[in-house]
Amino acid sequence: MTSSVKPDPSGQQAVRVSTDSFPLYGLLALSAAIFISMATEFLPGGLIPQIAADFDRSPGEVGHLITVFALTVIVTAAPVALLTRRVQRKALILVAFALIGLGNIATVLAPSFEFLLAARVLGALAHGAFWSVVAAYPAHLVRPTQLGKATALTAAGGSVAGVLGIPLGNALGQAFGWRVSFGVLAALVVVTGMLMAWKLPSVAIRGAKPSSGTTSAVRRDPTLPAILIVCVLITLVVAAQNSFGTFNVVWLLDLAHVAPPAVPIMLFVGGVASAVGVALTGILYNKFPIRLFLGSIAVLVGLFFTLPAVVGSEPSVWLLSGLMGAVFGGVPVMLQTRMMMSASPGMRNVAAALQTTAFNVGIGGGAFMGGVVIDHLSLDVLPFWAATLMFVALVTAGIWQIYIRRRLHNASPQEKEADHGVYG
């Protein structure tokens, strides 16, 4: 594989960018690792009834397993990224991924709820280190013209995990107990880790001490506003989805009165629909990036508002669950692709770190707010809360696009030519 080394203007590293064939198998292995990492984060949401019964806790308290995980990532991701900035990137991915597996083993063995929370903290520390590298890794492996395809391929692992990982975990939890679900994830870590060690290409790194001008260089980078706006959208969209998604199983059982054996099947249908949504996003996003994103968010607002109206009709609940999976499946792919397209080459590592933080603020904040809603208001209110947050995201995205259009209209040809995401 031929390659060239491109300096990172942030001064932290230089990376090797492939100029040869598309590293399909390496990116597929990375996508599988992302699936496992995200499934580890979201899995308690599909096992809330079983875990709550095992430790005599309320559903809202068990939802804190996701909140604590996300909060740990938020607090530790940046310091861990700084401490490991000189570690070879592929080695860091493999070590962090192994620690995710160790966290799952500790979860399986947890004798108390407090021990379970500690195991989640361990997994979250590894998750933060893992994502501080993988979010930008595809951009270091492919040419700019292949970036959308590569990002969609790896991001698909996370998108599908949010929906597909939960139904499979729920099915295993109902059949064999919730601990078995985490045990399966630990076993998958071993297999996937070996695949990454074998197939994932390495990137070169030039260790360097952060210079005093690094922070000011980041602040002066013209792509920073677009990066921050994408972070705001990630936080709002993920918080909206996760405030309901964390307690989706509880909603299906207690309000929609879906029979317990049918729940994993329903969630699996949503997972398949999500995979279809991811595939369609990969095909359509480059052609209709703005319309596809705004349309998807608008449809999600409508679906959340419609859920309470169909609670008495199980076929309608099945239909809306499938539609929600299909529509939301591609949204994280669009957000991550937009992030890497918006960031200048020298800002990709910064953008990846901010993106990881934004996703986890949304995940943890959504789970926390959803728990507050069902504990202090009612489960009936939850879809309306999610719809409201998603509507705020839609309005924010719309205002940003209006600003972009006006700025592009007033920009000189030279400014438009030099645009590296300045205009979103």
C-alpha positions as CSV (number, residue, x, y, z in Angstrom):
1,M,0.0,0.0,0.0
2,T,1.5,3.3,-1.0
3,S,1.0,6.2,1.3
4,S,1.8,9.8,1.9
5,V,2.4,11.6,5.2
6,K,0.3,14.7,5.8
7,P,1.2,17.0,8.7
8,D,-1.5,17.9,11.2
9,P,-1.5,21.6,11.7
10,S,-2.5,21.1,15.3
11,G,1.0,19.9,15.9
12,Q,-0.1,16.7,17.6
13,Q,0.6,14.2,14.9
14,A,1.1,13.3,11.3
15,V,-0.9,10.5,9.7
16,R,-0.5,8.2,6.8
17,V,-3.2,8.5,4.2
18,S,-3.7,5.6,1.8
19,T,-3.4,6.4,-1.9
20,D,-4.2,2.8,-2.9
21,S,-7.2,0.6,-2.6
22,F,-10.2,1.2,-0.3
23,P,-9.4,-0.7,3.0
24,L,-12.8,-2.4,3.0
25,Y,-12.0,-5.3,5.4
26,G,-10.2,-3.1,7.9
27,L,-13.1,-0.7,8.0
28,L,-15.6,-3.5,8.3
29,A,-13.6,-4.8,11.3
30,L,-13.6,-1.3,12.8
31,S,-17.4,-1.1,12.2
32,A,-17.9,-4.3,14.1
33,A,-15.8,-3.0,17.0
34,I,-17.9,0.2,17.0
35,F,-21.1,-2.0,17.1
36,I,-19.8,-3.8,20.1
37,S,-18.7,-0.6,21.9
38,M,-22.0,1.1,21.3
39,A,-24.0,-2.1,22.2
40,T,-22.1,-2.2,25.5
41,E,-23.2,1.4,26.2
42,F,-26.9,0.9,25.2
43,L,-27.5,-2.7,26.3
44,P,-28.9,-1.9,29.8
45,G,-31.8,-0.1,28.1
46,G,-33.1,-3.4,26.7
47,L,-32.6,-5.2,30.0
48,I,-34.1,-2.7,32.4
49,P,-36.9,-5.0,33.7
50,Q,-34.5,-7.9,34.3
51,I,-31.8,-5.8,36.0
52,A,-34.4,-3.9,38.1
53,A,-35.9,-7.1,39.3
54,D,-32.5,-8.7,40.1
55,F,-31.3,-5.7,42.2
56,D,-34.7,-4.5,43.4
57,R,-34.3,-1.1,41.7
58,S,-36.8,1.1,39.8
59,P,-36.5,1.4,36.0
60,G,-35.4,5.0,36.4
61,E,-32.5,4.0,38.6
62,V,-31.4,1.3,36.2
63,G,-31.5,3.8,33.4
64,H,-28.7,5.6,35.4
65,L,-26.4,2.7,34.1
66,I,-26.4,4.5,30.8
67,T,-26.2,8.0,32.3
68,V,-23.1,7.0,34.4
69,F,-21.5,5.5,31.4
70,A,-22.0,8.6,29.3
71,L,-21.0,11.0,32.1
72,T,-17.7,9.1,32.6
73,V,-16.9,9.4,28.9
74,I,-17.7,13.1,29.0
75,V,-15.4,13.7,31.9
76,T,-12.5,11.5,31.0
77,A,-12.4,11.4,27.1
78,A,-10.3,14.6,26.7
79,P,-7.8,13.8,29.5
80,V,-7.3,10.3,28.3
81,A,-6.8,11.5,24.7
82,L,-4.2,13.9,25.9
83,L,-2.3,11.3,28.0
84,T,-2.3,8.8,25.1
85,R,-1.5,11.3,22.3
86,R,1.9,9.6,21.6
87,V,0.6,6.1,21.7
88,Q,0.4,4.4,18.3
89,R,-3.2,4.8,17.1
90,K,-3.9,1.1,16.2
91,A,-2.4,-0.1,19.4
92,L,-4.5,2.3,21.4
93,I,-7.7,1.1,19.7
94,L,-6.8,-2.6,20.5
95,V,-6.0,-1.9,24.1
96,A,-9.1,0.2,24.7
97,F,-11.2,-2.4,23.0
98,A,-9.8,-5.1,25.2
99,L,-10.7,-3.0,28.3
100,I,-14.3,-2.7,27.0
101,G,-14.4,-6.5,27.0
102,L,-13.0,-6.5,30.6
103,G,-15.7,-4.1,31.6
104,N,-18.3,-6.5,30.2
105,I,-16.8,-9.4,32.1
106,A,-17.0,-7.4,35.3
107,T,-20.6,-6.6,34.5
108,V,-21.4,-10.3,34.2
109,L,-19.8,-11.0,37.6
110,A,-21.4,-8.0,39.4
111,P,-22.7,-9.1,42.9
112,S,-24.4,-5.8,43.6
113,F,-25.9,-2.8,41.8
114,E,-23.0,-0.6,43.1
115,F,-20.4,-3.1,41.6
116,L,-22.4,-3.0,38.4
117,L,-22.1,0.8,38.3
118,A,-18.3,0.5,38.9
119,A,-18.0,-2.0,36.0
120,R,-19.8,0.5,33.8
121,V,-17.4,3.2,34.8
122,L,-14.5,0.9,33.7
123,G,-16.1,0.2,30.4
124,A,-16.8,3.9,29.9
125,L,-13.1,4.9,30.5
126,A,-12.1,2.4,27.7
127,H,-15.0,3.6,25.5
128,G,-13.8,7.2,25.7
129,A,-10.2,6.2,24.7
130,F,-11.5,4.0,21.9
131,W,-13.7,6.8,20.4
132,S,-11.0,9.4,20.8
133,V,-9.2,7.5,18.0
134,V,-11.9,5.7,15.9
135,A,-14.0,8.7,15.1
136,A,-11.2,10.2,12.9
137,Y,-9.5,7.0,11.9
138,P,-11.3,6.5,8.6
139,A,-10.3,10.0,7.5
140,H,-6.7,9.0,7.9
141,L,-7.1,5.8,5.8
142,V,-8.8,7.0,2.6
143,R,-8.7,9.8,0.0
144,P,-11.1,12.8,0.6
145,T,-13.4,11.6,-2.2
146,Q,-13.9,8.3,-0.3
147,L,-14.5,9.9,3.1
148,G,-18.3,9.8,3.0
149,K,-18.3,6.2,2.1
150,A,-15.7,5.2,4.7
151,T,-17.4,7.2,7.5
152,A,-20.8,5.8,6.6
153,L,-19.4,2.3,6.7
154,T,-17.9,2.6,10.2
155,A,-20.7,4.8,11.6
156,A,-23.1,2.1,10.5
157,G,-21.8,-0.1,13.3
158,G,-22.9,2.5,15.9
159,S,-26.2,3.2,14.2
160,V,-27.2,-0.4,14.1
161,A,-26.0,-1.1,17.6
162,G,-28.4,1.4,19.0
163,V,-31.4,-0.6,17.7
164,L,-30.2,-4.0,16.8
165,G,-27.9,-4.6,19.8
166,I,-30.8,-4.0,22.2
167,P,-33.3,-6.5,20.7
168,L,-30.7,-9.2,20.6
169,G,-29.6,-8.5,24.1
170,N,-33.2,-8.4,25.2
171,A,-33.9,-11.8,23.6
172,L,-30.8,-13.3,25.3
173,G,-31.8,-11.7,28.6
174,Q,-35.3,-13.1,28.5
175,A,-34.1,-16.6,27.6
176,F,-30.9,-16.9,29.7
177,G,-30.7,-13.9,32.0
178,W,-29.3,-10.4,31.5
179,R,-25.7,-11.4,32.5
180,V,-25.5,-13.8,29.4
181,S,-26.1,-10.8,27.1
182,F,-23.0,-9.0,28.4
183,G,-21.1,-12.3,28.3
184,V,-21.8,-12.7,24.6
185,L,-20.5,-9.1,24.0
186,A,-17.3,-10.0,25.9
187,A,-16.8,-13.0,23.7
188,L,-17.4,-10.9,20.6
189,V,-14.7,-8.5,21.8
190,V,-12.1,-11.3,21.5
191,V,-13.1,-12.3,17.9
192,T,-13.4,-8.7,16.7
193,G,-10.2,-7.6,18.4
194,M,-8.3,-10.4,16.5
195,L,-9.9,-9.3,13.2
196,M,-8.8,-5.7,13.8
197,A,-5.3,-6.7,14.7
198,W,-5.2,-8.6,11.4
199,K,-7.0,-6.4,8.9
200,L,-7.1,-2.8,10.2
201,P,-4.3,-0.7,8.6
202,S,-2.0,1.3,10.8
203,V,-1.5,5.0,10.6
204,A,1.8,6.7,11.2
205,I,2.1,9.1,14.1
206,R,4.6,11.8,14.8
207,G,4.5,12.5,18.5
208,A,4.8,16.1,19.5
209,K,4.3,18.2,22.6
210,P,1.4,20.5,22.4
211,S,2.6,24.0,21.5
212,S,1.5,27.1,23.2
213,G,-0.1,28.2,19.9
214,T,-2.2,25.0,19.5
215,T,-5.2,26.4,21.4
216,S,-5.2,29.7,19.5
217,A,-4.8,27.9,16.2
218,V,-7.9,25.9,17.0
219,R,-9.8,29.0,17.8
220,R,-8.7,30.7,14.6
221,D,-9.6,27.7,12.4
222,P,-12.5,28.9,10.1
223,T,-14.2,25.5,10.4
224,L,-14.7,25.7,14.2
225,P,-18.2,27.3,14.0
226,A,-19.5,24.5,11.8
227,I,-17.9,21.9,14.0
228,L,-19.6,23.4,17.1
229,I,-23.0,23.6,15.4
230,V,-22.8,19.9,14.4
231,C,-22.0,19.2,18.1
232,V,-25.1,21.0,19.2
233,L,-27.2,19.1,16.6
234,I,-25.7,15.8,17.8
235,T,-26.5,16.6,21.4
236,L,-30.1,17.6,20.7
237,V,-30.9,14.7,18.3
238,V,-29.3,12.0,20.4
239,A,-30.8,13.3,23.7
240,A,-34.3,13.3,22.1
241,Q,-33.9,9.8,20.7
242,N,-32.3,8.4,23.9
243,S,-34.7,9.9,26.3
244,F,-37.3,7.6,24.8
245,G,-35.1,4.9,23.5
246,T,-33.6,4.1,26.9
247,F,-37.1,3.2,28.2
248,N,-38.6,1.9,25.0
249,V,-38.9,-1.6,26.4
250,V,-40.6,-0.3,29.5
251,W,-43.0,1.7,27.3
252,L,-43.8,-1.3,25.1
253,L,-44.5,-3.5,28.1
254,D,-46.4,-1.1,30.4
255,L,-48.3,1.2,28.0
256,A,-48.5,-0.6,24.6
257,H,-49.0,-3.9,26.5
258,V,-46.9,-5.9,24.0
259,A,-46.4,-9.4,25.2
260,P,-42.8,-9.9,26.6
261,P,-41.9,-12.6,24.0
262,A,-42.8,-10.2,21.2
263,V,-40.6,-7.4,22.5
264,P,-37.3,-8.7,21.1
265,I,-38.9,-9.5,17.8
266,M,-40.3,-6.0,17.6
267,L,-37.0,-4.5,18.4
268,F,-35.3,-6.8,15.9
269,V,-37.7,-5.5,13.2
270,G,-36.6,-2.0,14.2
271,G,-33.0,-3.1,13.9
272,V,-33.4,-4.4,10.4
273,A,-35.2,-1.2,9.5
274,S,-32.3,0.7,10.9
275,A,-29.8,-1.2,8.8
276,V,-31.9,-0.4,5.7
277,G,-31.9,3.3,6.8
278,V,-28.1,3.2,7.1
279,A,-27.8,1.7,3.6
280,L,-30.1,4.2,2.0
281,T,-28.3,7.1,3.8
282,G,-25.0,5.9,2.3
283,I,-26.5,6.0,-1.2
284,L,-28.5,9.2,-0.9
285,Y,-26.6,11.5,1.5
286,N,-24.0,12.8,-1.0
287,K,-26.8,13.8,-3.4
288,F,-29.3,15.3,-0.9
289,P,-27.3,16.0,2.3
290,I,-29.4,18.9,3.7
291,R,-32.9,17.7,2.5
292,L,-32.3,14.2,3.7
293,F,-31.2,15.3,7.2
294,L,-33.9,17.9,7.7
295,G,-36.5,15.5,6.3
296,S,-35.4,12.7,8.6
297,I,-35.6,14.9,11.7
298,A,-39.0,16.2,10.7
299,V,-40.3,12.7,10.3
300,L,-39.0,11.7,13.7
301,V,-40.8,14.6,15.3
302,G,-44.0,13.4,13.7
303,L,-43.5,9.8,14.8
304,F,-42.8,10.7,18.4
305,F,-46.0,12.8,18.5
306,T,-48.0,10.0,16.9
307,L,-46.9,7.2,19.3
308,P,-49.3,8.0,22.1
309,A,-52.2,8.0,19.7
310,V,-51.6,4.4,18.5
311,V,-50.8,2.9,21.9
312,G,-54.0,0.8,21.8
313,S,-53.2,-0.7,18.4
314,E,-50.4,-3.2,18.4
315,P,-50.1,-3.3,14.6
316,S,-49.7,0.5,14.5
317,V,-47.0,0.3,17.3
318,W,-45.1,-2.3,15.2
319,L,-45.4,-0.1,12.1
320,L,-44.2,3.1,13.9
321,S,-41.3,1.2,15.7
322,G,-40.1,0.0,12.3
323,L,-40.4,3.4,10.7
324,M,-38.6,5.0,13.6
325,G,-35.7,2.6,13.3
326,A,-35.5,3.2,9.5
327,V,-35.5,6.9,9.8
328,F,-33.2,7.3,12.8
329,G,-30.7,4.6,11.6
330,G,-29.1,7.0,9.1
331,V,-29.1,10.1,11.3
332,P,-25.9,9.4,13.2
333,V,-24.2,8.5,9.9
334,M,-25.2,11.9,8.5
335,L,-24.0,13.8,11.6
336,Q,-20.6,12.0,11.7
337,T,-20.1,12.4,7.9
338,R,-21.0,16.1,8.2
339,M,-18.6,16.5,11.0
340,M,-15.6,15.1,9.1
341,M,-16.6,17.0,5.9
342,S,-16.9,20.2,7.9
343,A,-13.6,20.0,9.7
344,S,-10.4,21.0,8.0
345,P,-7.7,18.3,8.0
346,G,-5.9,19.9,10.9
347,M,-9.1,20.0,13.0
348,R,-10.2,16.4,12.5
349,N,-8.8,15.1,15.8
350,V,-10.3,18.0,17.6
351,A,-13.6,17.4,15.8
352,A,-13.5,13.7,16.7
353,A,-13.0,14.5,20.4
354,L,-15.8,17.1,20.4
355,Q,-18.1,14.7,18.5
356,T,-17.5,12.0,21.1
357,T,-18.3,14.4,23.9
358,A,-21.5,15.6,22.1
359,F,-22.8,12.1,21.5
360,N,-22.3,11.1,25.1
361,V,-23.8,14.3,26.4
362,G,-26.8,13.4,24.3
363,I,-26.8,9.8,25.4
364,G,-26.3,10.5,29.1
365,G,-28.5,13.6,29.2
366,G,-31.3,11.8,27.3
367,A,-31.3,8.8,29.6
368,F,-31.3,11.0,32.7
369,M,-34.1,13.3,31.4
370,G,-36.1,10.3,30.4
371,G,-35.8,8.8,33.9
372,V,-36.8,12.1,35.4
373,V,-39.9,12.3,33.2
374,I,-41.1,8.8,34.0
375,D,-40.3,9.1,37.7
376,H,-41.8,12.5,38.3
377,L,-44.4,12.9,35.5
378,S,-45.4,9.7,33.8
379,L,-44.4,7.2,31.1
380,D,-47.2,8.7,28.9
381,V,-45.4,12.0,28.7
382,L,-42.1,10.5,27.4
383,P,-42.9,10.5,23.7
384,F,-44.0,14.1,23.8
385,W,-40.8,15.1,25.6
386,A,-38.7,13.3,22.9
387,A,-40.7,15.0,20.2
388,T,-40.1,18.4,21.7
389,L,-36.4,17.9,21.9
390,M,-36.3,16.7,18.3
391,F,-38.3,19.7,17.2
392,V,-35.7,22.0,18.8
393,A,-33.0,20.2,16.8
394,L,-35.0,20.7,13.6
395,V,-35.4,24.4,14.2
396,T,-31.7,24.7,15.1
397,A,-30.7,23.0,11.9
398,G,-33.0,25.1,9.8
399,I,-31.7,28.4,11.3
400,W,-28.1,27.2,10.6
401,Q,-28.9,26.4,7.0
402,I,-30.5,29.8,6.4
403,Y,-27.3,31.4,7.8
404,I,-25.2,29.3,5.5
405,R,-27.2,30.2,2.4
406,R,-27.0,33.9,3.2
407,R,-23.2,33.7,3.9
408,L,-22.6,31.7,0.7
409,H,-24.6,34.3,-1.3
410,N,-22.4,37.1,0.0
411,A,-19.1,35.2,-0.2
412,S,-16.5,35.9,-2.9
413,P,-15.6,33.1,-5.4
414,Q,-12.2,32.8,-3.6
415,E,-14.0,32.2,-0.3
416,K,-16.3,29.6,-1.8
417,E,-13.3,27.8,-3.4
418,A,-11.5,27.8,0.0
419,D,-14.5,26.5,1.9
420,H,-13.6,23.5,4.1
421,G,-16.8,23.4,6.0
422,V,-16.8,27.1,6.9
423,Y,-20.3,27.3,5.6
424,G,-21.4,24.0,7.2
